């Protein structure tokens, strides 16, 4: 194939004639020549310096139309479009204007601050290479100080960050072996996407040593073979399908043909193979061509190794391309004439300057396909156990406590792979350890959509001193101890408080602004605080956020820097585990309350591997699991608080219980880390400033919600009591969306819901039609026009217990009828063994509705909400505050919905 492609290209280029460009570069106004000015063909290695008279001459095999660029230090760069139109020789005159706004390097450097450094890092992540690209460490801007950043506010649409440069950016790309001069014309960055363009001149780097030059050649070759330019040229030259690309047209499927994550299953159904030779292309003059695309195309990069989260059985990169107008134009080498004609995403969309080749790059006749080692290492790291890691991060309402107080806990789950979040833990364990590493108190809390809310009532007889808080999941046992979350817990002697106070000004506040609007008014029994927080991104656009929110009395609560902030936890978790680490994954994921046990037969004739039936209460929840060859079994997915009576038995084919069951306590991990404490002093507290956070009689803080008058909700409107779904398609959307779009919205792939329970042995999701559980196969019998809504539960599926282990699909039909009424059943417990199993830890919720006619008493914690969320970028609440509190400390800590950390402390004094 390579020989065929090379011969075609050679024959193609024989018909072209060599062209010559001559000209002069002068100063505008005076007409004086500019000697040693740079003149180059945009996006190529073709360039030359003017002579002493300002003249230049360039010869070569150019396309019919090119952009010619002239630049000189201290002058404004000029770009001219040169068209040969059948001519072999063209003359060009450049008149460069003096750049009066040019500043010296010293003046430019003086303007730089931390805000500029943050903008520069974001600029480099977009302009040079994405953060996880192995080429990122091999490319560098040598003169970043010439870049200026400005926030642009627009009346309609989103604000954005604009970058400009008074001088060309000088870039060393040691990955591909080029020094690049980039004349930046425009750079716009928003959270939703970015764009940039400019004129580029490539100078090949020269370095002694054949090994280095060989690695550059291999890297250039590999990037070219995986590029859009190579794909376009293979289409243009009508070359047969190669080992580099496979092309598929994305087709629509029906509701009964759900899209799966299995490539073999989807082939010839939702993705239709397309040969290069079948794609229509036409010449449009000037040596350019038009390629017609009938639909969105899926491109598989067959010569590369890379993991993806789209197909479970494909291990190469995938790109998608779509021409909004149905076509796009290219030159004879495959370069886009107008980049706006084609939308690219996936692997093609990852490439910045680090992976861009000059337009005049060509493959050598003797090239051999070699996969760069850097890309192979990324692929290997994607497949190792590192990507399955999770870590707990928690924060507490105060930095220290007294015996008998309630310690409220909020937290977030951190994941190495966010798309695997719905396959990982739903229960977090929290322990209090004393200095000898003994666990003196434990609690278990639910993880809901990656969020944690809980509380622990400290014993009244708890000895004051230094302790440690540890938070972890059962899945963490499979990884090093560093994946557990630990920090010091201080229990103070009553009547004293710590003398150490933290300087909060040293903590970074991040790029997200939190603007506050606060008013305090008096009433008969309390003050009323109207609080509005507005969250703005770095472009001053409203942004959605989820965060832990607290208000405390800074007179009663002295701040101490013993907690680990969210940004610190994320940074420490970012470090990958060694490649040599192996894990047998002996500790399974907990999808709720779990039970570990062992089944024993009554005699040797009875089978050891028999279904273990587990029943909670009177059929409040039930399920079956299979033990291993030794009789060990694991049950998870139960959901209840405090304790519950669980009946367990093995049943034979006649559904009769037999044998005996033994339950084991689920082991806690050992604590081998250093037990560290803070160096602080304690000082007596005046009696009139001493209050405790104990359950009951708390200050009211109600969310400010507009009340609506509406009819009583139906069972369907209340989702039959099962709460808010994770995803939903309503009746109007069902009538207008294609079945393919419905499946994509709900992320239903065959008998799986996205990546939920990835790698776990589960059956199909639970299907509920009009409130009744029905066999999953019935879903295929419905047409979209028969349905009122389809709702999917994955994160929220814990409410369904073991029955929702594989996720839940809830369907409401327009007719609202059932096949038959649900039967009332009662559990026959004969032959079952009963066990008292601890569930989620019950804790006193932070009370938000005290009696309105009661005089509110002082508390150190005025308000605590670990599950706070914005709406349209705004968080608005109304707080009832006891009299006597004149200072407030408001803290916000969390993340935006696209993952950026927020940390903000606001001090208010009455």
C-alpha positions in Angstrom: 0.0 0.0 0.0 2.8 2.4 0.9 4.5 1.9 -2.5 1.1 2.4 -4.3 0.5 5.7 -2.4 4.0 7.0 -3.1 3.8 6.2 -6.8 0.4 8.0 -7.0 1.7 11.0 -5.3 4.9 11.1 -7.5 2.7 11.0 -10.6 0.5 13.6 -9.2 3.3 16.0 -8.5 5.0 15.6 -11.9 2.2 17.6 -13.5 3.0 20.6 -11.2 5.5 23.4 -12.2 8.0 25.1 -10.0 7.1 28.6 -9.0 9.1 31.6 -7.9 8.2 34.5 -5.6 10.3 37.6 -5.6 9.8 40.8 -3.8 11.0 43.5 -1.4 10.3 44.5 2.3 10.3 48.2 3.1 9.3 50.5 5.9 5.9 52.0 5.4 6.0 55.8 4.8 9.7 56.2 4.3 10.1 53.4 1.7 13.5 52.4 3.2 14.4 48.8 2.7 14.4 46.4 5.7 17.4 44.2 5.5 17.3 40.7 7.1 13.6 40.7 7.5 11.9 37.3 7.7 9.8 36.2 4.8 8.1 32.7 4.8 5.2 30.7 3.5 2.7 30.2 6.3 2.6 26.8 8.0 5.7 25.6 6.2 9.5 25.3 6.5 9.9 27.5 3.4 11.4 30.9 4.4 14.3 33.3 3.7 15.8 36.5 5.1 15.9 39.6 2.9 19.3 40.8 1.6 20.9 44.2 2.4 18.5 45.8 -0.1 15.4 44.3 1.5 14.9 41.9 -1.4 14.1 38.2 -1.4 13.4 35.3 -3.7 11.7 32.0 -2.9 11.4 29.1 -5.4 9.6 25.8 -5.0 6.6 23.7 -5.7 3.8 25.8 -4.1 0.0 25.3 -4.1 -2.0 27.5 -6.3 -2.7 29.9 -3.4 -0.6 30.6 -0.4 -0.2 33.0 2.5 3.1 34.8 2.5 4.3 36.5 5.7 6.9 39.2 6.3 8.1 40.2 9.8 10.8 42.4 11.3 11.6 43.1 14.9 9.7 46.2 16.1 7.3 46.3 13.1 3.8 45.0 12.6 3.8 41.6 10.8 2.1 41.7 7.4 0.4 38.7 5.6 -0.4 38.7 1.9 -2.4 36.1 0.0 -0.5 35.1 -3.1 -2.3 33.4 -6.1 -0.3 32.0 -9.0 -3.4 31.5 -11.3 -1.3 29.5 -13.8 1.7 31.9 -13.5 5.1 30.5 -12.5 6.4 33.8 -11.1 4.9 36.4 -8.8 6.3 39.6 -7.3 5.2 40.9 -3.9 5.9 44.2 -2.0 5.6 44.4 1.8 5.3 47.7 3.6 5.7 47.2 7.4 4.5 49.7 9.9 6.4 50.5 13.0 4.9 48.9 16.1 4.5 51.9 18.5 3.0 49.8 21.3 6.1 47.6 21.5 7.4 47.4 25.1 10.8 46.3 26.3 11.3 42.8 27.8 11.9 44.4 31.2 8.6 46.4 31.1 6.7 43.3 30.0 8.1 41.1 32.8 7.2 43.8 35.4 3.5 43.4 34.5 3.3 39.7 35.3 1.6 38.4 38.4 0.0 35.2 39.7 -3.1 35.8 37.7 -1.0 36.0 34.5 0.8 32.8 35.5 -2.6 30.9 35.9 -3.7 32.2 32.5 -0.4 31.2 30.9 -0.8 27.6 32.2 -4.4 27.4 30.8 -3.1 28.9 27.5 -0.3 26.3 27.3 -2.8 23.4 28.0 -4.8 24.5 25.0 -2.2 26.0 22.6 0.7 23.5 23.1 -0.9 20.2 24.2 -3.5 18.7 26.5 -2.2 18.1 30.0 -1.9 14.3 29.7 -0.1 14.3 26.3 3.4 12.9 26.7 4.6 15.6 24.3 3.6 18.3 26.8 6.9 18.0 28.7 8.9 18.3 25.4 7.6 21.6 24.1 8.3 25.0 25.6 7.6 28.6 24.8 10.9 30.4 25.2 9.5 34.0 25.4 6.2 33.7 27.3 6.5 37.2 28.6 5.4 38.6 25.3 1.8 37.2 25.9 -0.9 39.4 27.3 -4.2 38.2 28.6 -7.5 40.2 28.7 -11.0 39.3 29.8 -13.4 40.3 27.1 -17.0 41.0 28.2 -19.7 40.7 25.6 -23.3 42.0 25.7 -24.7 38.8 24.2 -23.1 35.4 24.7 -20.3 34.3 27.0 -17.3 36.3 28.1 -14.0 34.9 27.2 -10.2 35.3 27.8 -8.2 36.7 24.9 -4.5 36.2 24.4 -2.3 38.4 22.3 1.4 38.7 21.6 3.4 41.8 20.5 6.2 39.6 19.2 6.2 36.1 17.6 6.2 33.2 20.1 9.4 31.3 19.9 8.7 27.6 20.6 11.1 24.7 20.9 9.3 21.4 20.1 11.8 18.7 21.1 9.2 16.0 20.5 9.1 16.6 16.7 12.4 18.5 16.3 11.3 22.0 15.3 11.9 25.6 16.4 8.6 27.4 15.7 7.8 31.0 15.2 4.2 31.5 15.9 2.6 34.9 15.0 -0.5 34.7 17.1 -3.4 36.6 15.6 -6.2 35.5 17.9 -6.7 33.2 20.9 -10.0 32.9 22.7 -10.6 30.7 25.6 -13.9 29.8 27.3 -14.8 26.9 29.6 -17.0 25.5 26.8 -14.3 25.5 24.2 -11.4 27.5 22.7 -10.0 28.6 19.3 -6.8 30.1 18.0 -5.0 30.9 14.8 -1.9 32.6 13.4 0.9 32.4 11.0 3.6 29.7 11.6 7.1 29.2 10.4 8.9 25.9 11.1 12.7 25.6 11.4 14.0 22.1 11.8 16.2 21.7 14.9 19.7 20.4 14.3 21.3 18.3 16.9 24.3 15.9 16.7 23.6 12.3 17.1 21.8 10.0 14.7 19.6 8.5 17.5 18.0 11.9 18.2 17.4 12.7 14.6 16.0 9.2 14.1 13.6 9.6 17.0 12.4 13.0 15.5 11.8 11.3 12.2 9.8 8.5 13.8 7.7 11.0 15.8 7.0 13.1 12.8 6.0 10.0 10.8 3.8 8.7 13.5 2.0 12.0 13.9 1.5 12.4 10.2 0.1 8.9 9.8 -2.5 9.6 12.5 -3.4 13.0 11.3 -6.4 14.4 9.5 -4.1 15.5 6.7 -3.1 11.9 6.0 -6.7 10.8 6.1 -7.7 13.6 3.7 -4.9 12.7 1.3 -5.7 9.0 1.3 -9.3 10.0 0.4 -8.1 12.4 -2.3 -5.7 9.9 -3.9 -8.4 7.2 -4.0 -6.0 4.9 -2.1 -7.3 1.6 -0.9 -8.2 1.1 2.8 -5.0 1.0 4.8 -3.7 -0.3 8.1 -3.8 3.3 9.4 -7.5 4.2 9.4 -10.9 2.5 9.3 -13.9 4.7 8.5 -17.5 4.2 9.6 -20.6 6.2 8.9 -22.6 6.7 12.1 -26.2 5.5 11.5 -29.4 5.8 13.6 -30.7 2.9 15.6 -34.2 2.2 16.9 -35.4 2.0 20.5 -35.4 -1.8 20.2 -31.8 -1.6 18.8 -30.0 0.0 21.8 -26.4 1.2 21.3 -24.0 -1.0 23.3 -20.3 -0.6 24.2 -19.5 -3.7 22.2 -17.9 -2.8 18.8 -18.7 -6.2 17.3 -22.3 -5.9 18.2 -22.6 -2.4 16.7 -20.8 -3.1 13.5 -23.1 -3.0 10.5 -25.9 -1.7 12.7 -25.1 1.7 14.1 -21.7 2.1 12.5 -21.5 1.2 8.8 -18.0 0.5 7.2 -17.1 3.1 4.5 -14.3 2.6 2.0 -12.1 5.6 1.1 -12.8 5.0 -2.6 -16.6 5.5 -2.0 -16.3 9.0 -0.7 -17.1 11.7 -3.2 -14.5 14.3 -4.0 -14.4 17.0 -6.7 -11.7 19.5 -8.0 -12.8 23.1 -7.4 -9.9 24.8 -9.2 -6.6 26.3 -8.1 -5.4 22.8 -7.2 -7.9 22.5 -4.4 -10.6 19.8 -3.8 -13.9 19.4 -2.2 -14.7 16.3 -0.1 -18.4 15.4 0.6 -19.5 13.7 3.8 -23.0 12.3 4.0 -23.1 12.1 7.8 -21.0 12.0 10.9 -18.0 9.8 10.4 -16.2 7.7 13.0 -12.5 7.2 12.4 -10.6 4.3 14.0 -6.8 4.9 14.2 -5.7 1.3 13.7 -1.9 1.8 13.9 -2.0 3.3 17.5 -2.5 1.9 21.0 -4.8 3.8 23.2 -7.7 3.0 25.6 -11.1 4.6 25.2 -14.3 4.7 27.2 -16.6 4.3 24.2 -16.0 0.6 23.3 -15.0 -2.0 25.9 -13.2 -4.2 23.3 -11.4 -1.5 21.3 -7.8 -0.4 22.2 -7.0 2.2 19.7 -7.9 5.9 19.4 -11.2 7.0 17.9 -12.1 10.3 16.2 -15.2 11.8 14.8 -15.6 14.3 11.9 -18.6 16.1 10.7 -19.1 18.7 7.9 -22.0 21.0 8.9 -22.5 22.0 5.2 -22.0 18.5 4.0 -18.6 19.1 2.5 -15.1 20.6 3.3 -12.3 21.9 1.1 -8.6 20.8 1.1 -5.4 21.5 -0.9 -3.7 18.7 -2.8 -1.7 17.7 0.3 -4.8 17.2 2.5 -4.6 20.5 4.5 -7.9 22.2 5.3 -8.5 25.4 3.3 -11.1 26.6 5.8 -10.9 24.9 9.2 -14.4 26.1 10.1 -15.9 23.7 7.5 -15.1 20.6 9.6 -15.9 19.8 13.2 -13.4 17.3 14.7 -13.4 15.7 18.2 -12.0 12.6 19.9 -8.4 11.8 19.2 -8.1 14.4 16.4 -9.3 17.1 18.8 -6.4 16.5 21.3 -3.7 18.0 19.0 -2.1 21.3 19.7 1.0 22.9 18.4 3.1 20.1 19.9 1.7 17.6 17.4 1.2 19.9 14.4 3.5 19.4 11.3 4.3 21.9 8.6 2.1 21.7 5.5 5.1 20.8 3.3 6.0 17.7 5.4 6.2 14.5 3.3 7.0 11.0 4.2 10.3 9.5 3.2 10.3 6.7 0.6 11.9 4.3 3.1 9.8 5.1 6.2 9.0 2.2 8.6 6.0 2.6 10.9 7.3 2.9 14.5 5.1 3.6 17.5 6.7 6.3 19.7 7.6 4.9 23.1 5.9 7.9 24.8 2.5 7.0 23.4 3.0 3.3 24.3 3.7 4.3 27.9 0.5 6.3 28.1 -1.5 3.3 26.7 0.1 1.0 29.3 -0.7 3.4 32.1 -4.3 3.6 31.0 -4.6 -0.2 31.4 -3.0 -0.5 34.8 -4.7 -0.6 38.1 -4.1 3.1 38.7 -7.2 4.0 36.7 -9.5 2.1 39.1 -8.5 4.1 42.2 -10.8 6.2 44.3 -10.1 8.3 47.4 -12.3 9.9 50.0 -11.9 13.6 50.9 -13.8 14.9 53.9 -14.2 18.2 55.7 -15.8 19.0 59.1 -17.8 21.8 60.5 -15.1 22.9 63.0 -11.4 22.4 63.5 -11.7 21.1 67.0 -14.4 19.7 69.3 -15.4 19.1 72.9 -16.6 15.8 74.4 -20.4 15.4 73.8 -20.4 17.6 70.7 -21.7 16.5 67.2 -19.0 16.5 64.6 -20.7 17.0 61.2 -18.9 15.6 58.2 -19.1 16.4 54.5 -17.0 15.1 51.7 -16.4 14.3 48.1 -15.1 11.2 46.3 -12.0 11.6 44.1 -11.7 9.3 41.1 -8.8 8.6 38.8 -11.3 7.9 36.0 -14.4 10.0 36.4 -16.4 7.9 33.9 -16.0 4.9 36.2 -17.5 6.7 39.2 -20.9 4.9 38.9 -19.0 1.6 39.1 -17.2 2.3 42.4 -18.1 2.6 46.1 -21.4 3.7 47.6 -20.3 3.5 51.2 -17.6 5.3 53.1 -16.1 4.2 56.5 -15.0 6.8 59.0 -12.9 5.9 62.0 -11.6 7.9 65.0 -8.2 6.5 66.1 -6.2 7.2 69.2 -2.4 7.4 69.5 -1.9 3.6 69.7 -3.8 3.3 66.3 -6.8 1.7 68.1 -10.2 2.5 66.6 -12.4 4.0 69.3 -15.4 5.1 67.2 -16.6 4.2 63.7 -19.4 5.3 61.4 -20.6 4.3 57.9 -22.2 6.8 55.5 -23.7 6.6 52.1 -22.0 8.0 49.0 -24.6 9.6 46.8 -23.4 10.9 43.4 -19.9 11.2 44.8 -21.0 13.3 47.8 -20.9 12.4 51.5 -22.9 13.8 54.4 -22.7 12.4 58.0 -22.1 13.1 61.6 -20.5 11.5 64.7 -21.6 12.3 68.3 -18.5 12.3 70.4 -18.9 10.5 73.8 -19.4 12.8 76.7 -16.7 10.9 78.6 -14.2 11.1 75.7 -10.7 12.0 77.0 -9.5 15.3 75.6 -6.4 15.0 73.5 -5.1 14.4 70.0 -6.8 11.8 67.7 -6.8 11.0 64.0 -9.8 10.8 61.6 -9.5 8.2 58.9 -11.9 7.8 55.9 -11.8 5.1 53.3 -13.8 2.6 51.2 -13.6 -1.2 51.2 -12.2 -0.9 47.7 -9.3 1.1 49.1 -8.0 -2.1 50.7 -6.7 -3.1 47.2 -4.4 -0.1 47.0 -1.5 1.4 49.1 -2.4 2.9 52.5 -1.8 6.4 51.1 -5.2 6.2 49.3 -6.9 6.4 52.8 -7.7 9.9 54.0 -6.3 10.9 57.4 -6.0 14.2 59.3 -5.6 15.2 63.0 -8.7 15.5 65.2 -8.4 17.7 68.3 -10.7 17.1 71.3 -10.4 20.1 73.7 -10.9 20.1 77.5 -14.1 22.0 78.3 -13.4 25.5 79.3 -10.4 25.8 77.0 -9.7 26.5 73.4 -6.5 26.4 71.2 -4.2 29.4 71.2 -3.0 28.8 67.7 -4.8 30.8 65.0 -4.4 30.3 61.3 -3.6 33.1 58.9 -6.2 32.3 56.2 -4.8 34.9 53.8 -2.0 32.4 52.8 -4.5 29.9 51.3 -5.1 30.2 47.6 -8.6 31.2 46.7 -8.6 29.8 43.2 -9.9 31.3 39.9 -13.6 31.1 40.8 -15.0 34.3 42.3 -17.7 34.1 44.9 -19.4 37.5 45.3 -21.6 37.9 48.3 -24.6 40.1 49.0 -25.6 40.0 52.7 -28.2 41.9 54.7 -29.1 41.6 58.4 -32.4 42.7 59.8 -33.9 42.4 63.3 -37.0 40.5 64.4 -38.6 39.7 67.8 -36.6 36.6 68.7 -33.7 36.6 66.2 -31.9 38.3 63.4 -32.6 37.4 59.8 -29.7 37.1 57.4 -30.5 37.2 53.7 -27.5 35.7 51.9 -26.9 35.5 48.2 -23.7 34.1 46.7 -22.9 34.5 43.0 -20.3 32.2 41.5 -18.4 33.5 38.5 -15.6 31.8 36.4 -12.4 33.5 35.4 -14.3 35.1 32.4 -17.0 36.5 34.8 -19.7 34.1 33.5 -22.1 32.5 36.0 -21.0 28.9 36.7 -22.6 26.0 38.4 -21.0 24.5 41.5 -21.4 21.9 44.3 -19.8 22.7 47.6 -19.7 22.3 51.4 -21.1 25.5 52.9 -20.7 26.6 56.5 -21.2 29.7 58.7 -19.5 29.9 62.1 -19.0 32.4 64.8 -15.2 33.3 64.6 -15.2 34.5 68.2 -16.1 31.0 69.4 -14.3 29.0 66.7 -10.6 29.5 66.3 -9.4 28.4 62.8 -6.5 25.9 62.7 -4.8 24.5 59.6 -5.0 20.8 60.4 -7.5 19.9 57.8 -6.6 18.9 54.2 -8.2 21.2 51.7 -9.8 19.8 48.6 -7.1 21.2 46.2 -4.4 19.6 48.3 -6.2 16.2 48.3 -6.6 16.3 44.5 -3.0 17.3 44.0 -1.7 14.4 46.2 -4.0 11.9 44.5 -2.8 13.0 41.1 0.4 11.1 41.5 0.2 7.7 39.8 1.1 4.4 41.4 4.3 2.6 40.3 4.0 0.5 37.1 5.2 -2.5 39.1 2.2 -2.4 41.5 0.0 -5.5 41.2 -3.3 -6.0 42.9 -5.5 -9.1 43.1 -8.6 -7.0 44.0 -9.6 -9.3 46.8 -11.7 -6.6 48.4 -14.9 -6.0 46.3 -16.7 -2.7 45.8 -19.5 -1.9 48.3 -22.7 -0.7 46.6 -24.4 -0.2 50.0 -24.5 -2.1 53.3 -22.6 -5.4 52.8 -22.5 -8.8 54.4 -19.6 -11.2 54.3 -20.1 -14.9 55.3 -19.5 -18.6 54.7 -21.9 -21.3 53.8 -21.4 -24.9 55.2 -23.3 -28.0 54.1 -25.0 -30.5 56.5 -23.3 -33.4 54.8 -20.8 -34.1 52.0 -23.6 -35.0 49.5 -25.1 -31.5 49.5 -23.7 -29.0 47.0 -21.4 -26.3 48.3 -22.1 -23.8 45.5 -25.8 -23.2 45.9 -27.7 -19.8 45.7 -27.6 -17.9 49.0 -30.9 -16.1 49.5 -30.7 -12.9 51.6 -33.9 -11.2 52.8 -34.3 -7.9 54.7 -37.2 -7.8 57.1 -40.5 -8.9 55.5 -39.3 -8.8 51.9 -38.4 -5.1 52.2 -35.4 -6.1 50.1 -34.1 -9.5 48.9 -31.6 -11.0 46.5 -29.5 -14.0 45.7 -25.7 -14.5 45.4 -23.5 -17.5 44.6 -20.7 -18.5 47.0 -17.2 -19.4 45.7 -15.9 -23.0 45.7 -15.1 -22.8 49.4 -18.6 -21.5 50.4 -17.5 -17.8 50.9 -20.1 -15.3 49.8 -20.4 -11.5 49.6 -23.7 -9.5 49.7 -23.8 -5.8 48.9 -26.4 -3.2 48.0 -28.6 -3.2 51.1 -29.7 0.2 52.3 -30.9 0.9 55.8 -30.0 2.8 58.9 -29.0 1.6 62.4 -29.6 -2.2 62.3 -31.9 -4.6 60.5 -32.9 -8.2 60.8 -31.5 -10.1 57.8 -32.5 -13.7 57.0 -30.0 -15.8 55.2 -30.1 -19.4 53.9 -28.9 -21.5 51.0 -31.7 -23.0 49.0 -31.8 -26.2 46.8 -33.6 -26.7 43.5 -36.8 -27.3 45.4 -36.3 -23.9 47.1 -35.9 -25.5 50.5 -33.2 -24.1 52.8 -30.4 -26.3 53.9 -26.9 -26.1 55.5 -25.7 -23.4 57.9 -24.4 -19.9 57.4 -21.8 -18.0 59.4 -21.4 -14.2 59.2 -18.0 -12.5 59.6 -17.2 -8.9 60.6 -15.8 -7.0 57.6 -12.2 -6.3 58.5 -10.8 -2.8 58.8 -7.5 -1.9 57.2 -4.4 -1.6 59.5 -3.1 1.8 60.2 0.7 2.0 59.8 1.0 5.6 58.9 2.6 8.2 61.2 0.3 9.5 63.9 0.9 13.2 63.6 -0.4 16.0 65.8 -0.4 19.8 65.8 1.8 22.0 68.0 -0.7 24.2 69.8 -1.3 25.7 73.3 -4.6 25.9 75.1 -6.0 28.9 76.8 -9.0 29.4 79.1 -12.3 30.6 77.6 -14.4 33.3 79.4 -17.6 31.8 80.6 -19.8 34.1 78.5 -18.1 32.9 75.3 -18.4 29.1 75.9 -21.1 27.3 73.9 -21.3 23.7 72.5 -22.5 22.2 69.2 -24.9 19.6 70.6 -27.8 18.1 68.7 -31.1 19.9 69.0 -32.1 23.6 69.2 -30.2 24.7 66.2 -30.4 28.0 64.3 -32.7 27.9 61.3 -31.4 28.4 57.8 -34.0 28.0 55.1 -33.3 27.9 51.5 -35.0 30.8 49.8 -37.5 29.1 47.5 -40.5 30.6 45.8 -43.6 28.8 46.9 -45.9 27.4 44.2 -49.5 26.4 44.4 -50.1 23.1 42.6 -52.3 20.0 42.8 -51.3 17.0 44.8 -48.6 15.1 43.0 -49.4 11.7 41.6 -47.3 8.6 42.4 -45.8 8.8 38.9 -44.9 12.5 39.4 -43.1 11.5 42.7 -41.3 8.7 40.8 -43.3 6.2 42.9 -41.3 7.3 45.9 -37.9 6.5 44.4 -36.5 10.0 44.3 -34.9 12.0 41.5 -33.5 10.0 38.5 -29.9 10.5 37.2 -31.2 11.0 33.6 -34.6 11.4 32.0 -36.3 11.8 28.7 -39.8 13.4 28.8 -42.9 12.9 26.6 -42.1 15.9 24.3 -38.6 14.7 23.7 -39.7 11.1 23.1 -41.9 12.4 20.3 -39.2 14.4 18.6 -35.9 12.6 19.3 -34.5 9.7 17.3 -34.2 6.4 19.1 -30.4 6.7 18.8 -30.5 10.1 20.5 -32.7 8.7 23.3 -30.3 5.9 23.9 -27.4 8.3 23.9 -29.1 10.7 26.3 -29.9 7.8 28.7 -26.6 6.1 28.0 -28.3 2.7 27.6 -26.1 0.2 25.8 -27.6 -3.3 25.4 -28.3 -4.8 28.8 -26.0 -2.2 30.5 -26.4 1.4 31.5 -23.2 3.1 30.3 -20.2 2.1 32.4 -22.3 1.3 35.5 -20.9 -1.8 37.3 -18.1 -2.0 34.8 -16.4 -5.3 35.1 -18.9 -6.7 37.6 -21.0 -9.8 37.0 -24.6 -8.6 37.0 -27.8 -9.3 35.3 -29.8 -6.7 33.3 -31.0 -3.5 34.9 -34.2 -3.5 36.9 -37.2 -2.4 34.7 -40.2 -0.7 36.3 -43.1 0.1 34.0 -45.9 2.3 35.5 -44.6 1.4 39.0 -44.5 -2.4 38.6 -41.3 -4.5 38.2 -41.4 -6.4 34.9 -38.9 -8.6 33.0 -36.3 -6.5 31.2 -37.1 -7.9 27.8 -40.5 -6.1 27.8 -38.6 -2.8 27.1 -38.1 -3.8 23.5 -41.9 -4.1 23.0 -42.6 -0.4 23.4 -42.4 2.3 20.8 -41.3 5.9 21.8 -44.8 7.3 20.9 -46.3 5.0 23.5 -44.3 6.3 26.4 -44.6 9.4 28.6 -41.1 9.2 30.2 -38.0 7.1 30.6 -35.9 7.6 33.7 -32.6 6.0 34.5 -31.1 5.4 38.0 -27.4 4.6 38.5 -26.0 6.8 41.3 -29.4 6.9 42.9 -30.1 3.2 42.4 -29.2 2.4 46.0 -32.8 3.3 47.0 -33.8 0.0 45.2 -31.4 -2.1 47.3 -30.0 -5.3 45.9 -32.8 -5.4 43.3 -31.2 -2.3 41.6 -27.6 -3.7 41.7 -27.3 -3.4 37.9 -29.1 0.0 37.7 -32.8 0.8 37.1 -34.9 2.0 34.1 -38.3 3.4 35.1 -40.8 3.7 32.2 -44.2 5.5 32.4 -46.6 4.8 29.5 -49.1 7.2 28.2 -52.0 4.8 29.0 -50.6 4.2 32.4 -51.8 0.6 32.6 -50.2 -2.5 34.1 -50.2 -6.0 32.8 -51.5 -7.2 36.2 -51.8 -5.9 39.7 -49.0 -6.4 42.1 -49.5 -9.3 44.5 -49.1 -8.8 48.2 -46.5 -11.3 49.5 -45.2 -12.3 52.9 -41.9 -13.9 53.6 -41.8 -17.5 54.7 -38.8 -17.6 57.0 -38.9 -21.3 57.8 -35.3 -22.7 57.6 -33.6 -19.3 57.5 -31.0 -18.0 60.0 -31.5 -14.5 61.3 -28.7 -12.0 61.9 -28.6 -8.4 63.2 -26.7 -6.4 60.7 -25.5 -2.8 61.2 -26.4 -0.4 58.4 -25.6 3.2 57.6 -24.9 5.1 60.8 -27.8 7.3 62.0 -26.7 10.7 63.1 -28.5 13.9 64.2 -29.1 16.0 61.2 -28.2 19.7 61.4 -31.6 21.0 62.4 -33.0 23.7 60.1 -36.5 24.2 61.4 -36.7 25.2 65.1 -39.9 26.7 66.4 -40.3 30.2 65.0 -41.5 31.6 68.3 -38.5 30.5 70.3 -35.6 32.7 71.3 -32.5 31.3 69.5 -29.5 30.4 71.6 -25.9 30.9 70.5 -24.0 28.0 68.8 -20.5 28.0 67.4 -21.8 26.5 64.1 -24.5 28.8 62.8 -25.1 26.7 59.6 -23.8 23.6 58.0 -24.7 22.3 54.5 -22.4 19.6 52.9 -24.6 19.2 49.9 -25.0 22.9 48.7 -25.6 23.6 45.0 -26.0 26.6 42.8 -28.9 27.4 40.5 -27.9 29.5 37.5 -24.7 30.3 39.3 -26.4 31.6 42.4 -26.8 30.2 45.9 -29.5 32.0 47.9 -30.6 31.3 51.5 -32.2 33.0 54.4 -30.7 32.5 57.9 -32.2 33.0 61.3 -29.3 34.1 63.6 -29.4 34.4 67.4 -28.8 37.8 68.9 -25.4 38.5 70.3 -23.4 37.2 67.2 -21.8 40.2 65.5 -19.2 38.5 63.4 -19.5 35.7 60.8 -17.1 33.4 59.0 -18.6 32.0 55.8 -16.7 29.2 54.0 -17.3 27.6 50.6 -15.3 24.6 49.5 -16.1 22.4 46.6 -15.9 22.2 42.8 -17.5 23.5 39.7 -19.4 21.0 37.6 -16.5 20.8 35.2 -14.1 20.0 38.1 -12.3 23.2 39.1 -11.7 23.6 42.8 -13.4 26.4 44.8 -12.2 27.6 48.1 -13.5 30.9 49.5 -13.7 32.4 53.0 -15.8 35.5 53.6 -15.6 37.4 56.9 -18.6 39.6 57.8 -18.7 42.0 60.7 -22.0 43.6 61.8 
